């Protein structure tokens, strides 16, 4: 007896499919990725129209926390001590 296998059912996902490996911009447990100072700064910044936009988590590098001002659409980096860095060299993809 011959067995017929569907190529679709047995084919693995392409290795270079970045969407399958992509992490969400803001992790569900984002507070575990941030320092206490960063969490406090985010809470304070929310009073001035800033909100957490994303947390970059590159392999073998320090994570980068980015906030966005909902009024002006400007971005700021949040350092480990909870300081907003308005002049940064981040490249933001739209």
Chimera marker file (.cmm) of the C-alpha trace (Angstrom):
<marker_set name="trace">
<marker id="1" x="0.000" y="0.000" z="0.000" r="1" g="1" b="0" radius="0.5"/>
<marker id="2" x="1.227" y="3.442" z="-0.839" r="1" g="1" b="0" radius="0.5"/>
<marker id="3" x="0.857" y="6.269" z="1.557" r="1" g="1" b="0" radius="0.5"/>
<marker id="4" x="0.222" y="9.690" z="0.128" r="1" g="1" b="0" radius="0.5"/>
<marker id="5" x="1.275" y="12.586" z="2.255" r="1" g="1" b="0" radius="0.5"/>
<marker id="6" x="0.126" y="16.051" z="1.591" r="1" g="1" b="0" radius="0.5"/>
<marker id="7" x="3.044" y="18.388" z="0.952" r="1" g="1" b="0" radius="0.5"/>
<marker id="8" x="1.188" y="21.155" z="2.724" r="1" g="1" b="0" radius="0.5"/>
<marker id="9" x="0.609" y="19.190" z="5.876" r="1" g="1" b="0" radius="0.5"/>
<marker id="10" x="4.180" y="18.010" z="6.264" r="1" g="1" b="0" radius="0.5"/>
<marker id="11" x="6.131" y="21.010" z="4.986" r="1" g="1" b="0" radius="0.5"/>
<marker id="12" x="7.765" y="23.022" z="7.771" r="1" g="1" b="0" radius="0.5"/>
<marker id="13" x="7.465" y="26.782" z="7.860" r="1" g="1" b="0" radius="0.5"/>
<marker id="14" x="10.234" y="28.572" z="5.956" r="1" g="1" b="0" radius="0.5"/>
<marker id="15" x="13.228" y="29.349" z="8.144" r="1" g="1" b="0" radius="0.5"/>
<marker id="16" x="13.416" y="32.927" z="6.911" r="1" g="1" b="0" radius="0.5"/>
<marker id="17" x="9.783" y="33.706" z="7.701" r="1" g="1" b="0" radius="0.5"/>
<marker id="18" x="10.418" y="36.594" z="10.129" r="1" g="1" b="0" radius="0.5"/>
<marker id="19" x="6.754" y="37.018" z="10.974" r="1" g="1" b="0" radius="0.5"/>
<marker id="20" x="6.673" y="33.611" z="12.649" r="1" g="1" b="0" radius="0.5"/>
<marker id="21" x="9.514" y="34.609" z="14.980" r="1" g="1" b="0" radius="0.5"/>
<marker id="22" x="8.479" y="38.208" z="15.564" r="1" g="1" b="0" radius="0.5"/>
<marker id="23" x="7.859" y="39.214" z="19.142" r="1" g="1" b="0" radius="0.5"/>
<marker id="24" x="5.035" y="41.577" z="20.042" r="1" g="1" b="0" radius="0.5"/>
<marker id="25" x="6.132" y="45.238" z="20.325" r="1" g="1" b="0" radius="0.5"/>
<marker id="26" x="5.064" y="45.349" z="23.965" r="1" g="1" b="0" radius="0.5"/>
<marker id="27" x="5.463" y="42.071" z="25.853" r="1" g="1" b="0" radius="0.5"/>
<marker id="28" x="2.497" y="40.972" z="27.961" r="1" g="1" b="0" radius="0.5"/>
<marker id="29" x="4.788" y="40.938" z="30.989" r="1" g="1" b="0" radius="0.5"/>
<marker id="30" x="6.587" y="44.158" z="30.039" r="1" g="1" b="0" radius="0.5"/>
<marker id="31" x="7.116" y="45.219" z="33.663" r="1" g="1" b="0" radius="0.5"/>
<marker id="32" x="9.397" y="42.201" z="34.122" r="1" g="1" b="0" radius="0.5"/>
<marker id="33" x="11.612" y="43.551" z="31.314" r="1" g="1" b="0" radius="0.5"/>
<marker id="34" x="11.916" y="47.037" z="32.844" r="1" g="1" b="0" radius="0.5"/>
<marker id="35" x="13.598" y="48.477" z="35.900" r="1" g="1" b="0" radius="0.5"/>
<marker id="36" x="11.543" y="49.890" z="38.764" r="1" g="1" b="0" radius="0.5"/>
<marker id="37" x="12.671" y="53.375" z="37.718" r="1" g="1" b="0" radius="0.5"/>
<marker id="38" x="11.434" y="52.788" z="34.165" r="1" g="1" b="0" radius="0.5"/>
<marker id="39" x="8.053" y="51.529" z="35.389" r="1" g="1" b="0" radius="0.5"/>
<marker id="40" x="7.667" y="54.608" z="37.604" r="1" g="1" b="0" radius="0.5"/>
<marker id="41" x="8.724" y="56.910" z="34.758" r="1" g="1" b="0" radius="0.5"/>
<marker id="42" x="6.186" y="55.372" z="32.377" r="1" g="1" b="0" radius="0.5"/>
<marker id="43" x="3.442" y="55.842" z="34.951" r="1" g="1" b="0" radius="0.5"/>
<marker id="44" x="4.458" y="59.491" z="35.402" r="1" g="1" b="0" radius="0.5"/>
<marker id="45" x="4.901" y="60.145" z="31.670" r="1" g="1" b="0" radius="0.5"/>
<marker id="46" x="1.366" y="58.911" z="30.972" r="1" g="1" b="0" radius="0.5"/>
<marker id="47" x="0.141" y="62.138" z="32.632" r="1" g="1" b="0" radius="0.5"/>
<marker id="48" x="1.883" y="64.086" z="29.857" r="1" g="1" b="0" radius="0.5"/>
<marker id="49" x="0.528" y="62.121" z="26.861" r="1" g="1" b="0" radius="0.5"/>
<marker id="50" x="3.451" y="59.667" z="26.669" r="1" g="1" b="0" radius="0.5"/>
<marker id="51" x="2.793" y="55.944" z="26.389" r="1" g="1" b="0" radius="0.5"/>
<marker id="52" x="4.899" y="52.836" z="26.013" r="1" g="1" b="0" radius="0.5"/>
<marker id="53" x="5.323" y="52.238" z="22.290" r="1" g="1" b="0" radius="0.5"/>
<marker id="54" x="7.617" y="49.200" z="22.175" r="1" g="1" b="0" radius="0.5"/>
<marker id="55" x="10.494" y="47.410" z="23.849" r="1" g="1" b="0" radius="0.5"/>
<marker id="56" x="13.265" y="46.298" z="21.515" r="1" g="1" b="0" radius="0.5"/>
<marker id="57" x="14.802" y="43.080" z="22.743" r="1" g="1" b="0" radius="0.5"/>
<marker id="58" x="17.756" y="42.292" z="20.462" r="1" g="1" b="0" radius="0.5"/>
<marker id="59" x="19.751" y="39.136" z="21.144" r="1" g="1" b="0" radius="0.5"/>
<marker id="60" x="22.909" y="39.654" z="23.193" r="1" g="1" b="0" radius="0.5"/>
<marker id="61" x="22.289" y="43.402" z="23.517" r="1" g="1" b="0" radius="0.5"/>
<marker id="62" x="20.583" y="45.628" z="26.034" r="1" g="1" b="0" radius="0.5"/>
<marker id="63" x="16.893" y="46.181" z="25.496" r="1" g="1" b="0" radius="0.5"/>
<marker id="64" x="15.664" y="49.586" z="24.358" r="1" g="1" b="0" radius="0.5"/>
<marker id="65" x="12.436" y="51.003" z="25.762" r="1" g="1" b="0" radius="0.5"/>
<marker id="66" x="10.648" y="53.540" z="23.561" r="1" g="1" b="0" radius="0.5"/>
<marker id="67" x="7.743" y="55.824" z="24.416" r="1" g="1" b="0" radius="0.5"/>
<marker id="68" x="5.597" y="57.847" z="22.053" r="1" g="1" b="0" radius="0.5"/>
<marker id="69" x="3.821" y="61.105" z="22.711" r="1" g="1" b="0" radius="0.5"/>
<marker id="70" x="0.231" y="60.628" z="21.573" r="1" g="1" b="0" radius="0.5"/>
<marker id="71" x="-0.242" y="64.367" z="20.974" r="1" g="1" b="0" radius="0.5"/>
<marker id="72" x="2.917" y="65.173" z="19.007" r="1" g="1" b="0" radius="0.5"/>
<marker id="73" x="3.745" y="61.679" z="17.675" r="1" g="1" b="0" radius="0.5"/>
<marker id="74" x="7.369" y="62.182" z="18.851" r="1" g="1" b="0" radius="0.5"/>
<marker id="75" x="9.393" y="59.255" z="20.176" r="1" g="1" b="0" radius="0.5"/>
<marker id="76" x="11.685" y="59.140" z="23.192" r="1" g="1" b="0" radius="0.5"/>
<marker id="77" x="13.990" y="56.498" z="24.559" r="1" g="1" b="0" radius="0.5"/>
<marker id="78" x="13.628" y="55.588" z="28.218" r="1" g="1" b="0" radius="0.5"/>
<marker id="79" x="16.979" y="54.772" z="29.830" r="1" g="1" b="0" radius="0.5"/>
<marker id="80" x="17.544" y="52.330" z="32.700" r="1" g="1" b="0" radius="0.5"/>
<marker id="81" x="17.264" y="55.125" z="35.298" r="1" g="1" b="0" radius="0.5"/>
<marker id="82" x="13.883" y="56.244" z="33.956" r="1" g="1" b="0" radius="0.5"/>
<marker id="83" x="15.071" y="59.343" z="32.087" r="1" g="1" b="0" radius="0.5"/>
<marker id="84" x="13.376" y="60.272" z="28.812" r="1" g="1" b="0" radius="0.5"/>
<marker id="85" x="15.908" y="60.850" z="26.054" r="1" g="1" b="0" radius="0.5"/>
<marker id="86" x="14.282" y="63.074" z="23.453" r="1" g="1" b="0" radius="0.5"/>
<marker id="87" x="17.371" y="63.407" z="21.251" r="1" g="1" b="0" radius="0.5"/>
<marker id="88" x="18.188" y="59.850" z="20.273" r="1" g="1" b="0" radius="0.5"/>
<marker id="89" x="19.552" y="57.983" z="17.281" r="1" g="1" b="0" radius="0.5"/>
<marker id="90" x="16.726" y="55.473" z="17.034" r="1" g="1" b="0" radius="0.5"/>
<marker id="91" x="15.454" y="54.518" z="13.618" r="1" g="1" b="0" radius="0.5"/>
<marker id="92" x="11.685" y="54.074" z="13.810" r="1" g="1" b="0" radius="0.5"/>
<marker id="93" x="9.985" y="52.134" z="11.037" r="1" g="1" b="0" radius="0.5"/>
<marker id="94" x="6.501" y="53.342" z="10.211" r="1" g="1" b="0" radius="0.5"/>
<link id1="1" id2="2" r="1" g="1" b="0" radius="0.2"/>
<link id1="2" id2="3" r="1" g="1" b="0" radius="0.2"/>
<link id1="3" id2="4" r="1" g="1" b="0" radius="0.2"/>
<link id1="4" id2="5" r="1" g="1" b="0" radius="0.2"/>
<link id1="5" id2="6" r="1" g="1" b="0" radius="0.2"/>
<link id1="6" id2="7" r="1" g="1" b="0" radius="0.2"/>
<link id1="7" id2="8" r="1" g="1" b="0" radius="0.2"/>
<link id1="8" id2="9" r="1" g="1" b="0" radius="0.2"/>
<link id1="9" id2="10" r="1" g="1" b="0" radius="0.2"/>
<link id1="10" id2="11" r="1" g="1" b="0" radius="0.2"/>
<link id1="11" id2="12" r="1" g="1" b="0" radius="0.2"/>
<link id1="12" id2="13" r="1" g="1" b="0" radius="0.2"/>
<link id1="13" id2="14" r="1" g="1" b="0" radius="0.2"/>
<link id1="14" id2="15" r="1" g="1" b="0" radius="0.2"/>
<link id1="15" id2="16" r="1" g="1" b="0" radius="0.2"/>
<link id1="16" id2="17" r="1" g="1" b="0" radius="0.2"/>
<link id1="17" id2="18" r="1" g="1" b="0" radius="0.2"/>
<link id1="18" id2="19" r="1" g="1" b="0" radius="0.2"/>
<link id1="19" id2="20" r="1" g="1" b="0" radius="0.2"/>
<link id1="20" id2="21" r="1" g="1" b="0" radius="0.2"/>
<link id1="21" id2="22" r="1" g="1" b="0" radius="0.2"/>
<link id1="22" id2="23" r="1" g="1" b="0" radius="0.2"/>
<link id1="23" id2="24" r="1" g="1" b="0" radius="0.2"/>
<link id1="24" id2="25" r="1" g="1" b="0" radius="0.2"/>
<link id1="25" id2="26" r="1" g="1" b="0" radius="0.2"/>
<link id1="26" id2="27" r="1" g="1" b="0" radius="0.2"/>
<link id1="27" id2="28" r="1" g="1" b="0" radius="0.2"/>
<link id1="28" id2="29" r="1" g="1" b="0" radius="0.2"/>
<link id1="29" id2="30" r="1" g="1" b="0" radius="0.2"/>
<link id1="30" id2="31" r="1" g="1" b="0" radius="0.2"/>
<link id1="31" id2="32" r="1" g="1" b="0" radius="0.2"/>
<link id1="32" id2="33" r="1" g="1" b="0" radius="0.2"/>
<link id1="33" id2="34" r="1" g="1" b="0" radius="0.2"/>
<link id1="34" id2="35" r="1" g="1" b="0" radius="0.2"/>
<link id1="35" id2="36" r="1" g="1" b="0" radius="0.2"/>
<link id1="36" id2="37" r="1" g="1" b="0" radius="0.2"/>
<link id1="37" id2="38" r="1" g="1" b="0" radius="0.2"/>
<link id1="38" id2="39" r="1" g="1" b="0" radius="0.2"/>
<link id1="39" id2="40" r="1" g="1" b="0" radius="0.2"/>
<link id1="40" id2="41" r="1" g="1" b="0" radius="0.2"/>
<link id1="41" id2="42" r="1" g="1" b="0" radius="0.2"/>
<link id1="42" id2="43" r="1" g="1" b="0" radius="0.2"/>
<link id1="43" id2="44" r="1" g="1" b="0" radius="0.2"/>
<link id1="44" id2="45" r="1" g="1" b="0" radius="0.2"/>
<link id1="45" id2="46" r="1" g="1" b="0" radius="0.2"/>
<link id1="46" id2="47" r="1" g="1" b="0" radius="0.2"/>
<link id1="47" id2="48" r="1" g="1" b="0" radius="0.2"/>
<link id1="48" id2="49" r="1" g="1" b="0" radius="0.2"/>
<link id1="49" id2="50" r="1" g="1" b="0" radius="0.2"/>
<link id1="50" id2="51" r="1" g="1" b="0" radius="0.2"/>
<link id1="51" id2="52" r="1" g="1" b="0" radius="0.2"/>
<link id1="52" id2="53" r="1" g="1" b="0" radius="0.2"/>
<link id1="53" id2="54" r="1" g="1" b="0" radius="0.2"/>
<link id1="54" id2="55" r="1" g="1" b="0" radius="0.2"/>
<link id1="55" id2="56" r="1" g="1" b="0" radius="0.2"/>
<link id1="56" id2="57" r="1" g="1" b="0" radius="0.2"/>
<link id1="57" id2="58" r="1" g="1" b="0" radius="0.2"/>
<link id1="58" id2="59" r="1" g="1" b="0" radius="0.2"/>
<link id1="59" id2="60" r="1" g="1" b="0" radius="0.2"/>
<link id1="60" id2="61" r="1" g="1" b="0" radius="0.2"/>
<link id1="61" id2="62" r="1" g="1" b="0" radius="0.2"/>
<link id1="62" id2="63" r="1" g="1" b="0" radius="0.2"/>
<link id1="63" id2="64" r="1" g="1" b="0" radius="0.2"/>
<link id1="64" id2="65" r="1" g="1" b="0" radius="0.2"/>
<link id1="65" id2="66" r="1" g="1" b="0" radius="0.2"/>
<link id1="66" id2="67" r="1" g="1" b="0" radius="0.2"/>
<link id1="67" id2="68" r="1" g="1" b="0" radius="0.2"/>
<link id1="68" id2="69" r="1" g="1" b="0" radius="0.2"/>
<link id1="69" id2="70" r="1" g="1" b="0" radius="0.2"/>
<link id1="70" id2="71" r="1" g="1" b="0" radius="0.2"/>
<link id1="71" id2="72" r="1" g="1" b="0" radius="0.2"/>
<link id1="72" id2="73" r="1" g="1" b="0" radius="0.2"/>
<link id1="73" id2="74" r="1" g="1" b="0" radius="0.2"/>
<link id1="74" id2="75" r="1" g="1" b="0" radius="0.2"/>
<link id1="75" id2="76" r="1" g="1" b="0" radius="0.2"/>
<link id1="76" id2="77" r="1" g="1" b="0" radius="0.2"/>
<link id1="77" id2="78" r="1" g="1" b="0" radius="0.2"/>
<link id1="78" id2="79" r="1" g="1" b="0" radius="0.2"/>
<link id1="79" id2="80" r="1" g="1" b="0" radius="0.2"/>
<link id1="80" id2="81" r="1" g="1" b="0" radius="0.2"/>
<link id1="81" id2="82" r="1" g="1" b="0" radius="0.2"/>
<link id1="82" id2="83" r="1" g="1" b="0" radius="0.2"/>
<link id1="83" id2="84" r="1" g="1" b="0" radius="0.2"/>
<link id1="84" id2="85" r="1" g="1" b="0" radius="0.2"/>
<link id1="85" id2="86" r="1" g="1" b="0" radius="0.2"/>
<link id1="86" id2="87" r="1" g="1" b="0" radius="0.2"/>
<link id1="87" id2="88" r="1" g="1" b="0" radius="0.2"/>
<link id1="88" id2="89" r="1" g="1" b="0" radius="0.2"/>
<link id1="89" id2="90" r="1" g="1" b="0" radius="0.2"/>
<link id1="90" id2="91" r="1" g="1" b="0" radius="0.2"/>
<link id1="91" id2="92" r="1" g="1" b="0" radius="0.2"/>
<link id1="92" id2="93" r="1" g="1" b="0" radius="0.2"/>
<link id1="93" id2="94" r="1" g="1" b="0" radius="0.2"/>
</marker_set>
